[in-house]
Amino acid sequence: MKHAGAAALDRIVPLLDLLRTRTALKEKTRGVFYCGGRAFLHFHEDGAEIFADFRPEQDFMRLPVTTPAQQTALLRKIDMVLRKD
């Protein structure tokens, strides 16, 4: 599964915009977010599907983010992690 290219990231612009409002996250390059100086979130594409690699603790977990409902679920998980910090 390859890292998401520009066209795939263009499809999730609303999600990226919402992620940018989380002040604890720093976007190093488009679609690659760090938290506390540590890689936290980036995206992959596989055909028509887009996935987020998200690190809530030590290891990354891969979650689908193709649909608005999937994106909302990711944001909820991220917000739970950010509230802990």
TABEL-V321149 format. One record per backbone hydrogen bond with DSSP energy under -1.0 kcal/mol. NH is the residue of the N-H (numbers start at 1). CO is the residue of the C=O. E is the energy in kcal/mol with one decimal. If there is no record, write none. Layout:
nh=NH co=CO e=E
nh=NH co=CO e=E
This chain:
nh=4 co=43 e=-2.3
nh=9 co=5 e=-2.6
nh=10 co=6 e=-2.2
nh=12 co=9 e=-1.2
nh=16 co=12 e=-2.5
nh=17 co=13 e=-2.9
nh=18 co=14 e=-1.8
nh=19 co=15 e=-2.4
nh=20 co=16 e=-2.1
nh=22 co=19 e=-1.6
nh=25 co=22 e=-1.9
nh=26 co=34 e=-2.6
nh=28 co=32 e=-1.9
nh=32 co=29 e=-2.8
nh=33 co=41 e=-3.1
nh=34 co=26 e=-2.8
nh=35 co=38 e=-2.6
nh=38 co=35 e=-1.1
nh=40 co=33 e=-2.6
nh=41 co=33 e=-2.0
nh=42 co=53 e=-1.7
nh=44 co=51 e=-2.8
nh=45 co=2 e=-2.6
nh=46 co=49 e=-2.5
nh=49 co=46 e=-1.9
nh=51 co=44 e=-2.6
nh=52 co=63 e=-3.3
nh=53 co=42 e=-3.2
nh=54 co=61 e=-2.8
nh=55 co=40 e=-2.8
nh=61 co=54 e=-2.8
nh=63 co=52 e=-2.7
nh=65 co=50 e=-3.0
nh=71 co=67 e=-2.2
nh=72 co=68 e=-2.4
nh=73 co=69 e=-2.0
nh=74 co=70 e=-2.0
nh=75 co=71 e=-2.4
nh=76 co=72 e=-2.1
nh=77 co=73 e=-1.9
nh=78 co=74 e=-2.7
nh=79 co=75 e=-2.7
nh=80 co=76 e=-2.0
nh=81 co=77 e=-2.0
nh=82 co=78 e=-2.8
nh=83 co=79 e=-1.9
nh=84 co=80 e=-1.1
